[in-house]
Amino acid sequence: MCLAIPGKITFIEKDQDVTFRTGKVSFGGVQKQVNLMMVPEAREGDYVLVHVGVGISIVDEEEAKKTFQFLREMGELEELNLE
């Protein structure tokens, strides 16, 4: 199953052009390096959906938190090494 996980951008590398833009995204406290080239408008503090290490869209904070809580309740976060 393909799954995109919501996370909050905590840091964006400033010295990269849009093609190689990366940053740190927090998934409930677990930080991962994510490619942000598909969301050039994303800024630190925004929530993004991440699929296989790539931010694919910006999402609303409330919806991101609801989705993350739902995944936690289903036990899916352990399987994804996010808890």
LINJO-V391233 format. One record per backbone hydrogen bond with DSSP energy under -0.5 kcal/mol. NH is the residue of the N-H (numbers start at 1). CO is the residue of the C=O. If there is no record, write none. Layout:
nh = {NH	NH}
co = {CO	CO}
This chain:
nh = {5	7	8	9	10	11	13	16	20	21	23	24	25	26	27	27	28	30	31	32	34	35	36	39	42	45	46	47	48	49	50	51	54	55	56	57	59	64	65	66	67	68	69	70	71	72	73	74	75	75	76	77	79	80	81	82	83}
co = {50	48	26	46	24	24	22	13	17	18	34	11	32	8	25	30	26	27	29	25	23	53	21	36	39	9	43	59	7	57	5	54	51	35	49	49	47	60	61	62	63	64	65	66	67	68	69	70	71	72	71	71	75	76	78	77	77}
